[in-house]
Amino acid sequence: MLQLDIPEVTVKETARAVTQRMRLQPHSDRIQARTPDMESAEEVYIAAGRDGTLHDLSGKLPDTGTDKEYLIFAYDGGLVTSRAGRDIYDQILAGAPFERCPLCGRGIATTLDHQLPKSEYPILAITPANLVPACSKCNQKKSSVDPAEPSEMLLHPYFDGLGTTRWLGARIHEESPARAEYFVNSGEDWDPTFSARVVRHFRFFGLGKQYAVAAAGKLATDRLQHAGLLRRAGASELRLHLQEAAEGYWSTAGNTWEGALCSALADSDWYLNGGMNQV
């Protein structure tokens, strides 16, 4: 759940690119003819994204009419496969920080996901603001999810700013083997609907389990280093080391499972006094 900058490229530029060398007719002509409608839809979409009303676009977008096939082809047969289209595809994909999937914050972003599914909103099939870098697992999981209520909307990396809140928390279960449990800390400035959306996103993608599995591996690999630091410098230095590591993750990539884990370990007196030997 990472925030991204909205792509600078427009749907007009994208439509021009995907039809540049498209020889299939009437696809090229129909896509070009519908470009003004795609531009109108882009304006409506971006405004709704900023207002948090993407769940309520029904009837507010230009009618697809009989052009659904051609509009979807603009993505499948143009943006994904044509040379000029693929350049834009890769440009949008490169917006993922450190190539991390913004939906889960863990996988590698290798594909673009339609925030609103192209099967339901073909007029938005090549709208850059509707195309989000994602890992293949999140893309497949999300599939054709189409929210009907505000609280059902998954987070949109271009529009849903989580601010400076350290919303991702973790606690250490002091047992053998030790394990981390992840949860959402609602921000003080979040309204109930937005809090519900963050929790829904967290649960929908199974982030608690994903992060816990990743944390188990990190706990195992860091155990000897932490035990050695405890032995040489004491619990206070180990705590400082973990706090600095957490700050490093936070300042570089915001809320991450690694940063939340380091913070939780720094807060665990059990771990700091030898608990890592039970990992």
N, C-alpha and C positions, 0 to 999 in steps of 0.2 A: 504494500500500500504506500507507494511513493508518488509524490506530486511531480508532474512534468509540465514543461512549457507547451502551450498549444502550438501545433505546427504553423510555420509561417506561410507555407505553400497553400494556395486556394484551390477550391474545386474547379474553378475555371481553368487554371493552369494544369490541373490534373486531367481534366477532360481533354484538353488540347494534346497533352502528352500521350494519352492512351489511344487516341484516334489518329495520331501522326502518321503511322504507317499501317493502319488497320485496313486491310483489303476486303474483309468480310462485309458484305452488304445484305440487308439494309442497316446492319448494326452501327457502322460508322456514322451514317447520316442521321440515324435516330438519336444517337448519343449526342452528336453536335446540336441537333435540333432541341434537345432537352436541357442543354447547358444552362440557359437562363433560368429554368425551373430549378435546377440543381443549385444555382447561385442563391435563389430565393430561399430554398430549403436550408442552405448553409447559414444564412442570416438568422432564420428562425431557430435553428438548432443551437447556434452559439448563444443566442439570447436566452434560450431555455436552459442551457447548461449553466450559465451564470446565475440564473434565477432559481436553479434547483427544480425545474419543472419538466425534465426530459420524459417523465412518465406520462405527460399529458399533451403529447404532440398529435394525437389522433384528430384528424380533421383540420389541422393547422398547416400541413405541408401540401405542396402542389400534388394534384392527383396523378398517379402513375399511369392511369389509363391502360393501354395495351402494350406499353413499353417496358414492363417489368423484366422480361427476358433480356432486353438490350441493356438496361441499366445494370443488371447483375453481371452481364457479360463484360461491361466496362471494367469491373473489378477482376473477375476470373480470367478473362481473355485479354485484358489490357494492362491494368495496374500490376498484376502479378507476373505476367509473361512477356509483355513487350519491353524492348530495351529502354525506351524513354519513360514508360510507366514504372518499370522496375527501379529506375534511378530515384523516382519520387518515393516509391515504396521503401527503399533502403534509407532514404533521407529521414522519413518518419520513424523508421525502426531505430535509427541512430539516436533518437531522442531519449532512449532509455539510459539512465545514469549507470555507468560501469556495466552496461549491457544487462542490468538486472531487470527482471520482469516487475513492472510497477504494481501489478495486481497482487502478487504474493511476496515480493521483495526478496525472493530466494532463487527462483529459476533464471535461466538465461533467456532473454528476449530474442526469439528467432523468427517470430511471425507477427502479423498484425491482426488484432481482434476488432470486430465491429461492436462498439459499445451498445448501439441499438442494431439488432440483427438485420442484415441486408435482405433476408427473406421476407421480413415484415415491413421494412423501410427501404425499398430498392432505390428511392430517390436520393438516399444518403450513402449508397454503396461505395462511392469513391470520395466522399466528403472527408478531407483530412482530419477534421476535428472529431469525426466519429471513428477514426482508426487509431487504435492504441497498441503500442508495442506490448507483446506478451510472450510468455513461454508457451510451448505447445500444450503442456498439461493444463494451464489455466484457460487457454483458448478452447480446448476440448470440453473442459468442465463447464465453462460459461455457455457454450453452444449458442442457442437462440433465446436466451433469457430476455423476456420483454416485460418490464415492471408495469404494474397497473396502479400502484399506490406509491406515495413518496417514500415510505419506510421500506419498500421493496427494492428501491434502486441500489444497485451496487455502486461503490465509489467510482467516480470518474477522475482519472489522474490529471486531466487538463483543467477541471473545474472545481474539484472538491479539495480545498486546502485544509490540511489538518493543523495548520499553524505551527507554533513552536511547542505545542503540547507533547509531552512524552507519554503518549497514549498507550504504548506497548509496554506492558509490565510482565515480570516473571517472578516466581517464587521457587525457592529450592526446597525440595522434599528431603529432609534429613534422614535418609535411610540408606541401606546398602542393597543395590547400587543407588547412589544419589541421582535424582532426576529433577528436571526443571519443568514447571507448569506455566504456560503463558496465558495472559488474559488482557482485556481491554480496559484501560483507565480513561473514563470519559473526561474530556477537557472542560474546564470551568466555563468556557464561552460557547460550548456546544448546546444547541437546543435539543429537546427530547427526540425529535425526528432524526436529526443528524446522528445523535448517539446510537439510535436504533439501526441506522444504516451502516455505521462502522461495525457494530456487533454482527449484523447480518453478513457483511462482507467477510469478516473474520471467520464466521462459522461456515459460510457457503464454500469458501475455498479450503476449509479444513486447516487453517493456518496454525491453530493451537497444536495439532498433532504434527504438522510439518516441522514447526519450529522445535518441538520437543525432541523429535527424532534427530534433527540436526544438532541440537544441544547435547544430546547423549554422546555423539561422536566427538564433539569439542571437549566435553568434560573428560573423556577418556584420553584424548591426545594431550590435553594441557595438564593432566594430573601430576606428572613427574616434574614439570617446570614449576608448578605452584608449590609442590612439596619441597622442592629444593630451595625456592625463595623463602618459604616459611622457616626452613631449617637454618639458612644463612643469615636472614635479616629480621625474622619475626613476623607476627601477625599484622602489625601496623604497616609494615612495608608491603606486605602482600595485599592488604586492603587498598593502599595507595596505588599500587600497580594495576589492580582491577578497576579502580575508579578512573584512572587515566586512560585505560583501554576503552572503557565505556564512553568517555568523553571523545575519544578519537573516532569511534564508530558514529557517535551522534553528530559531531561536527562535519564528518565527511558525507554521511548518507542518511542522516535523520534517524527515525525509528527503525532499528534493525533487530533481528533476533539475537545477534551477537552482542550488541550493546546492552540489550535488556538482560541477557544472561550475565554479563560482567557486572552490571549493577546489582543483580540479585546475589551474586557470589560475594560482592563487597559488603553486602548487608547481612550476610550469614556468619554469625560468630562461630557456628558449628563448623562451617567449611574452613574458615580462617584459622581454626585451631586444630586442624588435622583431618577434617571431614573428607578432604580430597583423597585420602588413603582408603576410603570406602567406596570410591567411584567404581 
